[in-house]
Amino acid sequence: MKLLGQPGSINVRKVLWTCAELGLSLEREDWGGDTRSTSDPAFLAINPGGMVPVLVDGQLVLSQSNAICRYLAAREGRRDLLPVGAGERAVVEVWMDWQASELNNAWRVAFMGRVRKLPDFQDPQAQAASIDAWNAAMTLLDRHLDTSGAYVCGDTFTLADIVLALSTNRWECTPMDRPGLPALAAWMQRLSGRPGFAAHCRNGIS
């Protein structure tokens, strides 16, 4: 297997942490960020969408980080990370989809403006609205964790914890005002001993 993408990408780090949990080693090629451009024809021939990560497993080519994580867990038969029962799996996927859609949309302007410092995201009112939405989403997650058990989907660690912990790390690292969220903080502390957490989540990269 080969993973295309540079390890500073939050979405690449989802896959790398998942591989750590699975005990999988794979070849990685740097694409994106300050490395090779994903608009290069060689990359676009593999993924016309021009985004990382991309997983190549034999003849199978997959994009979309959450889909790659689900594939790897299923490939390795890890029912703890991704249950096979329809209901249990759906609960994990609900939180993974929430991370990829609602949560990502909330932080986009604040993160791109304050961390990436991109000129198109410097409007103060837009940043303030993004921060409010981001804090509201994280407060929702905190309230859920207060009653869910040790992890996002209950007492078992799943893929939902990986993708949401990476988003939480980004929230912690972005320079802005944040509410105190004790259930969220306790959950991140519980995750700190997991394989891959220090290397791919709370590693100084947002």
C-alpha positions in Angstrom: 0.0 0.0 0.0 1.0 3.6 -0.7 -0.3 6.8 0.8 0.0 10.0 -1.1 0.2 13.2 1.0 2.4 15.1 3.3 2.2 14.4 7.1 1.4 18.0 8.0 -2.1 17.6 6.5 -4.8 16.9 9.1 -6.5 14.5 6.7 -3.3 12.6 6.0 -2.8 12.4 9.8 -6.2 10.7 10.2 -4.9 7.8 8.0 -1.5 7.7 9.6 -3.1 7.4 13.1 -5.5 4.7 11.8 -2.5 2.8 10.5 -0.8 3.1 13.9 -3.9 1.6 15.6 -3.9 -1.2 13.0 -0.2 -1.9 13.2 0.1 -1.2 9.5 3.2 0.2 7.8 2.8 1.7 4.3 4.9 3.6 1.8 4.2 7.3 1.7 4.9 9.9 -1.0 4.9 13.6 -0.3 2.3 15.5 -2.2 0.6 18.8 -1.3 1.6 21.6 1.0 5.2 22.7 0.5 6.0 19.4 -1.3 5.0 18.3 -4.8 1.9 20.1 -6.2 -1.3 18.2 -6.4 -2.0 20.0 -9.6 0.8 18.1 -11.2 -0.5 15.9 -14.1 1.1 12.8 -12.5 -1.0 13.3 -9.4 -4.2 14.3 -11.2 -3.9 11.1 -13.2 -4.3 9.3 -9.9 -6.8 11.6 -8.3 -8.5 14.1 -10.6 -9.9 15.9 -7.6 -6.4 17.1 -6.8 -6.6 16.5 -3.0 -4.7 14.5 -0.5 -4.7 11.9 0.9 -4.9 9.2 -1.7 -4.5 5.5 -0.8 -3.3 3.1 -3.5 -3.8 -0.6 -2.6 -3.0 -2.7 -5.6 -5.6 -1.7 -8.3 -7.7 0.1 -5.7 -7.3 3.9 -5.5 -9.2 5.8 -2.8 -9.5 9.4 -1.9 -11.4 11.1 1.0 -9.7 10.6 4.4 -12.7 9.2 6.3 -13.4 6.7 3.6 -9.8 5.6 3.6 -9.9 5.1 7.4 -13.1 3.0 7.1 -11.6 0.9 4.3 -8.4 0.2 6.3 -10.3 -0.8 9.4 -12.6 -3.1 7.4 -9.7 -4.5 5.4 -8.0 -5.5 8.7 -11.2 -6.8 10.3 -11.1 -4.3 13.1 -14.7 -4.5 14.3 -13.8 -2.4 17.4 -12.8 0.6 15.2 -15.6 0.1 12.7 -18.4 -2.2 13.8 -20.1 -4.5 11.3 -23.6 -4.3 12.8 -25.7 -1.8 10.8 -26.8 0.3 13.7 -23.4 0.4 15.5 -21.6 1.2 12.3 -24.0 4.0 11.5 -23.4 5.7 14.8 -19.7 5.8 14.1 -20.3 7.1 10.6 -22.7 9.8 11.8 -19.9 11.3 13.9 -17.3 10.9 11.2 -19.7 12.6 8.7 -20.4 15.4 11.2 -16.7 16.0 11.5 -16.2 16.2 7.7 -19.2 18.4 7.1 -20.6 20.6 9.9 -17.4 20.8 12.1 -15.1 21.5 9.2 -17.4 24.2 7.8 -17.4 25.9 11.2 -13.6 26.3 11.5 -12.7 27.0 7.9 -12.6 30.9 8.0 -11.0 31.1 11.5 -8.3 28.6 10.8 -7.5 29.7 7.3 -7.3 33.3 8.5 -5.5 33.0 11.9 -3.3 30.0 11.3 -2.7 29.8 7.6 -3.0 33.6 7.4 -4.5 33.5 3.9 -5.5 36.9 2.6 -9.0 35.8 1.5 -9.9 35.0 5.1 -9.0 38.2 7.0 -12.4 39.7 7.4 -12.8 40.3 11.2 -16.6 39.7 11.2 -16.3 36.5 9.2 -13.6 35.3 11.5 -15.7 36.1 14.6 -18.7 34.2 13.1 -16.5 31.2 12.3 -15.1 31.2 15.9 -18.6 31.3 17.3 -19.7 28.5 15.1 -16.6 26.5 15.9 -17.0 26.9 19.7 -20.6 26.0 19.4 -19.8 22.8 17.6 -17.1 21.9 20.1 -19.5 22.6 23.0 -22.0 20.2 21.4 -19.3 17.5 21.3 -18.4 18.3 24.9 -22.0 17.8 26.0 -22.2 14.5 24.1 -18.9 13.2 25.6 -20.3 14.0 29.1 -22.9 11.3 28.7 -21.5 9.0 25.9 -19.0 7.0 28.0 -15.3 6.9 27.6 -15.3 7.6 23.9 -17.5 9.3 21.3 -19.5 6.2 20.5 -19.6 4.6 23.9 -17.0 2.6 25.9 -15.1 1.4 22.8 -12.5 3.5 20.9 -13.5 3.9 17.2 -12.6 5.7 14.1 -14.9 8.5 15.2 -12.5 9.3 18.0 -9.5 9.6 15.6 -11.1 12.1 13.3 -12.7 14.2 16.0 -9.5 14.2 18.1 -7.6 15.6 15.2 -10.2 18.4 14.8 -10.1 19.0 18.6 -6.3 19.4 18.4 -6.8 22.0 15.6 -9.3 23.8 17.8 -6.8 23.8 20.8 -4.0 25.1 18.6 -5.8 28.0 16.9 -5.2 31.4 18.5 -8.7 32.5 19.6 -10.9 32.6 22.7 -12.3 29.2 23.7 -14.7 28.0 26.4 -13.5 25.6 29.0 -14.9 22.1 28.0 -14.0 19.6 30.7 -15.5 16.5 29.1 -13.6 17.2 25.9 -10.4 17.8 27.9 -10.8 14.5 29.8 -11.5 12.6 26.6 -8.3 14.0 24.9 -6.4 12.9 28.0 -7.7 9.4 27.8 -6.7 9.3 24.1 -3.1 10.4 24.9 -1.8 6.9 25.5 -3.2 5.5 22.2 -0.9 4.4 19.4 -0.4 7.3 17.1 -1.8 10.0 19.3 1.5 11.8 20.1 2.9 11.2 16.6 -0.1 12.2 14.5 -2.6 14.1 16.7 -1.2 16.3 19.5 2.2 16.7 17.8 2.5 20.4 17.6 0.8 20.6 14.2 -2.6 22.0 13.8 
